[in-house]
Amino acid sequence: MIKTVVGSYPVVKGKPDSIPDKIKKFFGKYDKYEYSIKKALDDQLNVGIDILSDGQVRGDMVEIFVSNMYGFEGRRVVNRVEFVKPITLNDIKYSLKYISKKDPEKGVKGIITGACTLASSIRVENYYSDNKDENLIYDLARALNKEALSIQNHVKMIQFDEPILSTGLYDLEVAKKAMDIITSGINVPVAMHVCGDVSKIFYKLNEFNVDILDHEFASCRKNLEILNEITKKVGFGCINTKLKSVDSVDEVKALISEGIEILKNNSKFEGSINDSVIIDPDCGMRLLPVDVAYSKLNNMVTAANEIEKDLI
């Protein structure tokens, strides 16, 4: 079973302590986020994560994208939304270069906030009618597709985050069309992360043009019922990222085992559970203390490895 993360990691700030970094700071070229990226990567490497994230340290899941697209002033839409240049590519390349020196077999994932979630988090002041305007959503999707195309040759997979879909605020047919636009031309595995209770909308999510559906199961055990009918690979969120208490290895093992037992009765997964389940946290970990985030990931990987031995 592949072990990964949903995306964000606590931002740990550092100061330039090496001579090259001090020189960069003197000339105004020091990147204060590089330390945070290295910390996120080191922690993931140390616990045994297979597909790593750069930690999404430069801002929240909305800010990272809208601050780098044409048509925005802050989170206000003032013109037609368009792609300008790759947003996450530099951090992905930096991450690959960094981890290649430590474990060249590891890879990184692309993480892109979906069109509906972005639309729900901004203020429309011009060009579009409101946050649910289909033209806004599809323009965002076209911009995000260009972002995905710019990174796909550097990542093991691309994950699109659409947490807003579990709220029922957005039309799922529109969201599905947007995902078709976003994933056009993508030749690496595509995941869609939707946290929250998805049990009532899962019938529709199962139709989306993605390879992996990633959901939370630790903080929403009701989602376990979707495993009876899922036809995609499963991103199995198994540690509760809402709590600052650390999930024990036994707790995580019990949850993963429960999920696997359900999947064994799903004909889609006959004989392929080990290759079809991706273990990760319920959601991003940005708001957790870094020691808690590390311990949660460590216990998650330990639990997954022990379960995997039983499946072989």
Secondary structure, 3 states (H helix, E strand, C coil): CEEECCCCCCCCCCCCCCHHHHHHHHCCCCCCCHHHHHHHHHHHHHHCCCEECCCCCCCCCCHHHHCCCEEEECCEEEEEEECCCCCCHHHHHHHHHHHHCCCCCCEEEEEEECHHHHHHCCEECCCCCCCCCHHHHHHHHHHHHHHHHHHHHHCCEEEEECHHHHHCCCCHHHHHHHHHHHHCCCCCCEEEECCCCCCCCHHHHCCCCCCEEEEECCCCHHHHHHHHCCCCEEEEECCCCCCCCCCCHHHHHHHHHHHHHHHCCCHHHCCCHHHHEEEECCCCCCCCCHHHHHHHHHHHHHHHHHHHHHHC
